[in-house]
């Protein structure tokens, strides 16, 4: 958690510029690069989203925007991936160490 917006926490992806925040205008949690912006690439606008105070309360209901650009790409949300979810990494240090090892191995080869 790096801040708060609309009386809810704002989460930031470590090492990147992606944020997860609650938008009261759309009554949904969004993933995007600008906190407060209404255009993200992931969202949770389920009934539970409007009452969820913390991101871990939302285990389902996530939708995504297709990468293919078209006339309706800004308004079309897809919910056909039942496995899509957002969760905190349980062991950030181990993941960071693994990524570092992979990068170091690639440099050696």
N, CA, C and O of each residue as an XYZ file, in Angstrom:
436
protein
N       0.840     -1.170      0.000
C       0.000      0.000      0.000
C       0.890      1.241      0.000
O       1.805      1.356      0.815
N       0.615      2.170     -0.924
C       1.452      3.358     -1.017
C       0.706      4.648     -0.703
O       1.332      5.679     -0.456
N      -0.612      4.603     -0.709
C      -1.402      5.810     -0.491
C      -2.850      5.396     -0.293
O      -3.161      4.212     -0.159
N      -3.731      6.391     -0.275
C      -5.163      6.090     -0.260
C      -5.859      7.014     -1.254
O      -5.380      8.109     -1.550
N      -6.993      6.550     -1.758
C      -7.784      7.296     -2.733
C      -9.230      6.846     -2.557
O      -9.498      5.647     -2.468
N     -10.147      7.777     -2.508
C     -11.554      7.455     -2.264
C     -11.737      6.623     -0.998
O     -12.551      5.700     -0.952
N     -10.963      6.971      0.025
C     -11.053      6.333      1.333
C     -10.736      4.831      1.309
O     -11.233      4.060      2.130
N      -9.893      4.442      0.345
C      -9.457      3.047      0.236
C      -7.968      3.035     -0.102
O      -7.440      4.028     -0.602
N      -7.291      1.927      0.165
C      -5.847      1.882     -0.106
C      -5.529      1.902     -1.597
O      -6.328      1.465     -2.425
N      -4.353      2.416     -1.919
C      -3.805      2.360     -3.279
C      -2.587      1.456     -3.214
O      -1.718      1.628     -2.359
N      -2.530      0.489     -4.126
C      -1.409     -0.436     -4.193
C      -0.590     -0.129     -5.434
O      -1.144      0.243     -6.468
N       0.727     -0.280     -5.340
C       1.610     -0.021     -6.477
C       2.430     -1.270     -6.756
O       2.936     -1.918     -5.840
N       2.551     -1.593     -8.030
C       3.383     -2.725     -8.436
C       4.839     -2.369     -8.189
O       5.305     -1.318     -8.630
N       5.553     -3.223     -7.496
C       6.953     -2.965     -7.197
C       7.759     -2.944     -8.488
O       7.660     -3.861     -9.303
N       8.554     -1.902     -8.672
C       9.410     -1.787     -9.840
C       8.703     -1.394    -11.115
O       9.282     -1.499    -12.196
N       7.467     -0.943    -11.018
C       6.710     -0.559    -12.217
C       5.766      0.593    -11.868
O       5.745      1.063    -10.730
N       5.004      1.033    -12.832
C       4.101      2.165    -12.626
C       2.630      1.768    -12.711
O       1.810      2.541    -13.205
N       2.293      0.583    -12.241
C       0.913      0.129    -12.235
C       0.335      0.262    -10.836
O       0.991     -0.060     -9.846
N      -0.897      0.738    -10.767
C      -1.569      0.948     -9.493
C      -2.901      0.213     -9.475
O      -3.523      0.010    -10.518
N      -3.328     -0.179     -8.295
C      -4.673     -0.708     -8.081
C      -5.350      0.268     -7.132
O      -4.829      0.557     -6.054
N      -6.501      0.771     -7.528
C      -7.200      1.776     -6.738
C      -8.701      1.638     -6.941
O      -9.158      1.041     -7.916
N      -9.462      2.200     -6.004
C     -10.914      2.164     -6.080
C     -11.418      3.462     -6.697
O     -11.017      4.551     -6.286
N     -12.294      3.340     -7.681
C     -12.912      4.503     -8.312
C     -14.360      4.600     -7.858
O     -15.167      3.726     -8.172
N     -14.694      5.648     -7.126
C     -16.079      5.816     -6.700
C     -16.973      6.195     -7.881
O     -18.173      5.919     -7.853
N     -16.412      6.821     -8.913
C     -17.195      7.208    -10.088
C     -17.754      5.983    -10.814
O     -18.878      6.016    -11.316
N     -16.969      4.903    -10.869
C     -17.435      3.696    -11.544
C     -17.769      2.576    -10.558
O     -18.140      1.477    -10.972
N     -17.641      2.846     -9.269
C     -17.889      1.852     -8.211
C     -17.136      0.553     -8.497
O     -17.692     -0.542     -8.410
N     -15.855      0.707     -8.839
C     -15.050     -0.469     -9.162
C     -13.592     -0.243     -8.787
O     -13.128      0.891     -8.668
N     -12.885     -1.352     -8.605
C     -11.435     -1.325     -8.424
C     -10.822     -1.408     -9.810
O     -11.264     -2.208    -10.634
N      -9.814     -0.595    -10.078
C      -9.169     -0.556    -11.388
C      -7.668     -0.766    -11.265
O      -7.068     -0.449    -10.238
N      -7.070     -1.301    -12.318
C      -5.620     -1.398    -12.438
C      -5.231     -0.521    -13.612
O      -5.712     -0.721    -14.727
N      -4.357      0.456    -13.362
C      -3.910      1.359    -14.415
C      -2.672      2.114    -13.976
O      -2.160      1.900    -12.877
N      -2.194      2.997    -14.836
C      -0.964      3.728    -14.539
C      -1.193      5.069    -13.864
O      -0.248      5.670    -13.353
N      -2.441      5.554    -13.851
C      -2.740      6.841    -13.235
C      -3.871      6.659    -12.226
O      -4.995      6.324    -12.602
N      -3.577      6.878    -10.957
C      -4.592      6.742     -9.919
C      -5.699      7.761    -10.170
O      -5.431      8.949    -10.347
N      -6.929      7.293    -10.184
C      -8.080      8.156    -10.407
C      -8.561      8.184    -11.839
O      -9.676      8.626    -12.114
N      -7.736      7.719    -12.750
C      -8.123      7.684    -14.167
C      -9.169      6.599    -14.358
O      -9.090      5.549    -13.720
N     -10.142      6.831    -15.220
C     -11.223      5.875    -15.424
C     -10.902      4.785    -16.440
O     -11.727      3.899    -16.664
N      -9.719      4.828    -17.063
C      -9.362      3.851    -18.086
C      -8.194      2.995    -17.622
O      -7.041      3.428    -17.642
N      -8.503      1.792    -17.210
C      -7.487      0.830    -16.819
C      -7.614     -0.397    -17.693
O      -8.427     -0.422    -18.617
N      -6.816     -1.417    -17.411
C      -6.913     -2.644    -18.214
C      -7.463     -3.818    -17.426
O      -7.776     -4.861    -18.002
N      -7.584     -3.661    -16.120
C      -8.277     -4.642    -15.291
C      -9.247     -3.889    -14.399
O      -8.976     -2.763    -13.983
N     -10.381     -4.517    -14.106
C     -11.320     -3.888    -13.177
C     -12.142     -4.951    -12.473
O     -12.292     -6.077    -12.948
N     -12.668     -4.554    -11.326
C     -13.616     -5.379    -10.609
C     -14.786     -4.478    -10.259
O     -14.714     -3.671     -9.333
N     -15.850     -4.628    -11.003
C     -17.052     -3.833    -10.786
C     -18.179     -4.673    -10.219
O     -19.350     -4.320    -10.354
N     -17.833     -5.781     -9.587
C     -18.844     -6.672     -9.016
C     -19.579     -5.974     -7.878
O     -19.159     -4.918     -7.405
N     -20.660     -6.569     -7.455
C     -21.421     -6.021     -6.330
C     -20.549     -5.897     -5.097
O     -20.676     -4.942     -4.330
N     -19.664     -6.864     -4.906
C     -18.768     -6.849     -3.740
C     -17.752     -5.713     -3.806
O     -17.268     -5.263     -2.768
N     -17.418     -5.238     -5.013
C     -16.378     -4.214     -5.171
C     -16.754     -2.904     -4.484
O     -15.904     -2.253     -3.877
N     -18.012     -2.523     -4.577
C     -18.401     -1.227     -4.018
C     -18.328     -1.204     -2.498
O     -18.176     -0.137     -1.903
N     -18.434     -2.368     -1.862
C     -18.358     -2.395     -0.402
C     -17.008     -2.881      0.117
O     -16.741     -2.789      1.315
N     -16.156     -3.396     -0.764
C     -14.843     -3.901     -0.334
C     -13.942     -2.750      0.098
O     -13.741     -1.798     -0.656
N     -13.412     -2.835      1.287
C     -12.508     -1.801      1.795
C     -11.059     -2.135      1.490
O     -10.209     -1.245      1.462
N     -10.771     -3.404      1.262
C      -9.409     -3.870      1.014
C      -9.422     -4.792     -0.184
O     -10.369     -5.557     -0.368
N      -8.404     -4.733     -0.988
C      -8.302     -5.560     -2.176
C      -8.418     -7.061     -1.904
O      -9.049     -7.760     -2.697
N      -7.840     -7.590     -0.822
C      -7.955     -9.038     -0.593
C      -9.397     -9.528     -0.433
O      -9.643    -10.732     -0.504
N     -10.345     -8.627     -0.220
C     -11.742     -9.027     -0.098
C     -12.353     -9.441     -1.433
O     -13.457     -9.985     -1.457
N     -11.658     -9.194     -2.544
C     -12.198     -9.477     -3.878
C     -11.488    -10.668     -4.510
O     -10.464    -10.501     -5.172
N     -12.012    -11.836     -4.314
C     -11.380    -13.034     -4.862
C     -11.911    -13.394     -6.246
O     -11.349    -14.265     -6.910
N     -12.975    -12.744     -6.692
C     -13.526    -13.009     -8.022
C     -14.150    -11.724     -8.570
O     -14.228    -10.714     -7.871
N     -14.592    -11.779     -9.831
C     -15.250    -10.630    -10.435
C     -14.344     -9.753    -11.279
O     -14.763     -8.681    -11.718
N     -13.103    -10.186    -11.518
C     -12.166     -9.374    -12.293
C     -12.430     -9.510    -13.789
O     -12.716    -10.600    -14.284
N     -12.332     -8.391    -14.499
C     -12.503     -8.333    -15.947
C     -11.274     -7.676    -16.552
O     -10.537     -6.972    -15.861
N     -11.049     -7.905    -17.848
C      -9.891     -7.315    -18.521
C     -10.319     -6.712    -19.851
O     -11.354     -7.069    -20.413
N      -9.497     -5.790    -20.339
C      -9.691     -5.229    -21.678
C      -8.844     -6.034    -22.651
O      -7.689     -6.347    -22.363
N      -9.410     -6.366    -23.788
C      -8.603     -7.078    -24.789
C      -7.478     -6.190    -25.307
O      -7.619     -4.968    -25.362
N      -6.364     -6.803    -25.686
C      -5.238     -6.040    -26.222
C      -5.487     -5.553    -27.640
O      -4.852     -4.598    -28.087
N      -6.403     -6.198    -28.352
C      -6.708     -5.810    -29.725
C      -7.462     -4.482    -29.705
O      -8.493     -4.347    -29.047
N      -6.936     -3.522    -30.429
C      -7.557     -2.199    -30.476
C      -8.656     -2.172    -31.536
O      -8.487     -2.698    -32.635
N      -9.740     -1.575    -31.204
C     -10.850     -1.443    -32.134
C     -11.747     -0.315    -31.677
O     -11.433      0.391    -30.718
N     -12.851     -0.148    -32.355
C     -13.767      0.943    -32.014
C     -14.304      0.830    -30.599
O     -14.472      1.838    -29.914
N     -14.573     -0.391    -30.158
C     -15.157     -0.563    -28.831
C     -14.148     -1.009    -27.774
O     -14.547     -1.449    -26.696
N     -12.850     -0.904    -28.061
C     -11.839     -1.409    -27.124
C     -11.814     -0.646    -25.803
O     -11.415     -1.206    -24.782
N     -12.232      0.619    -25.801
C     -12.228      1.384    -24.553
C     -13.445      1.085    -23.689
O     -13.454      1.403    -22.500
N     -14.465      0.482    -24.272
C     -15.668      0.212    -23.506
C     -15.949     -1.268    -23.325
O     -16.843     -1.631    -22.561
N     -15.209     -2.133    -24.011
C     -15.494     -3.564    -23.902
C     -14.636     -4.213    -22.819
O     -13.408     -4.129    -22.846
N     -15.289     -4.843    -21.893
C     -14.623     -5.585    -20.834
C     -14.950     -7.055    -21.003
O     -16.090     -7.409    -21.304
N     -13.970     -7.903    -20.816
C     -14.144     -9.345    -20.957
C     -14.107     -9.999    -19.580
O     -13.278     -9.659    -18.735
N     -15.006    -10.927    -19.376
C     -15.033    -11.640    -18.091
C     -15.010    -13.149    -18.310
O     -15.505    -13.912    -17.480
N     -14.438    -13.569    -19.423
C     -14.451    -14.981    -19.778
C     -13.313    -15.796    -19.163
O     -13.209    -16.993    -19.430
N     -12.471    -15.183    -18.357
C     -11.368    -15.894    -17.722
C     -11.678    -16.051    -16.236
O     -11.416    -15.149    -15.439
N     -12.230    -17.189    -15.876
C     -12.603    -17.441    -14.490
C     -11.427    -17.581    -13.540
O     -11.612    -17.595    -12.323
N     -10.207    -17.684    -14.086
C      -9.024    -17.827    -13.232
C      -8.379    -16.487    -12.900
O      -7.476    -16.426    -12.066
N      -8.829    -15.421    -13.537
C      -8.230    -14.104    -13.318
C      -8.513    -13.622    -11.905
O      -9.665    -13.527    -11.482
N      -7.441    -13.319    -11.183
C      -7.571    -12.782     -9.834
C      -6.322    -11.987     -9.504
O      -5.283    -12.149    -10.144
N      -6.427    -11.146     -8.524
C      -5.298    -10.349     -8.061
C      -5.068    -10.709     -6.610
O      -5.989    -10.696     -5.793
N      -3.822    -11.030     -6.303
C      -3.494    -11.358     -4.925
C      -2.075    -10.904     -4.621
O      -1.242    -10.769     -5.517
N      -1.824    -10.675     -3.359
C      -0.495    -10.251     -2.928
C       0.468    -11.424     -3.004
O       0.085    -12.573     -2.784
N       1.708    -11.125     -3.315
C       2.732    -12.164     -3.286
C       2.966    -12.560     -1.836
O       3.075    -11.709     -0.953
N       3.038    -13.818     -1.615
C       3.182    -14.304     -0.246
C       4.624    -14.176      0.270
O       4.844    -13.952      1.460
N       5.574    -14.315     -0.611
C       6.964    -14.272     -0.179
C       7.772    -13.437     -1.171
O       8.469    -13.977     -2.031
N       7.670    -12.140     -1.042
C       8.281    -11.215     -1.984
C       9.793    -11.400     -2.062
O      10.365    -11.333     -3.150
N      10.448    -11.630     -0.928
C      11.907    -11.784     -0.956
C      12.328    -12.982     -1.798
O      13.293    -12.889     -2.557
N      11.626    -14.102     -1.681
C      11.977    -15.286     -2.461
C      11.758    -15.040     -3.954
O      12.562    -15.474     -4.779
N      10.684    -14.354     -4.296
C      10.403    -14.057     -5.703
C      11.478    -13.122     -6.251
O      11.979    -13.337     -7.354
N      11.831    -12.099     -5.501
C      12.869    -11.158     -5.924
C      14.202    -11.877     -6.118
O      14.910    -11.624     -7.093
N      14.538    -12.764     -5.200
C      15.784    -13.531     -5.308
C      15.756    -14.439     -6.540
O      16.763    -14.561     -7.238
N      14.634    -15.064     -6.807
C      14.496    -15.934     -7.976
C      14.672    -15.143     -9.273
O      15.357    -15.599    -10.188
N      14.066    -13.978     -9.353
C      14.206    -13.125    -10.541
C      15.653    -12.717    -10.727
O      16.165    -12.740    -11.846
N      16.319    -12.343     -9.642
C      17.733    -11.958     -9.712
C      18.584    -13.132    -10.202
O      19.477    -12.946    -11.028
N      18.312    -14.340     -9.697
C      19.056    -15.526    -10.128
C      18.853    -15.802    -11.617
O      19.798    -16.158    -12.321
N      17.629    -15.637    -12.089
C      17.335    -15.871    -13.505
C      18.085    -14.859    -14.374
O      18.656    -15.226    -15.401
N      18.085    -13.599    -13.968
C      18.797    -12.569    -14.717
C      20.301    -12.846    -14.730
O      20.949    -12.722    -15.769
N      20.850    -13.221    -13.579
C      22.278    -13.519    -13.499
C      22.638    -14.722    -14.352
O      23.691    -14.732    -14.988
N      21.790    -15.728    -14.376
C      22.052    -16.913    -15.198
C      22.019    -16.561    -16.669
O      22.802    -17.103    -17.450
N      21.130    -15.665    -17.065
C      21.058    -15.256    -18.471
C      22.288    -14.482    -18.884
O      22.726    -14.587    -20.030
N      22.864    -13.698    -17.968
C      24.073    -12.930    -18.277
C      25.282    -13.837    -18.416
O      26.188    -13.532    -19.191
N      25.322    -14.950    -17.683
C      26.446    -15.875    -17.710
C      26.437    -16.683    -18.997
O      27.492    -16.964    -19.566
N      25.246    -17.056    -19.457
C      25.132    -17.889    -20.667
C      25.486    -17.116    -21.863
O      25.449    -17.646    -22.973
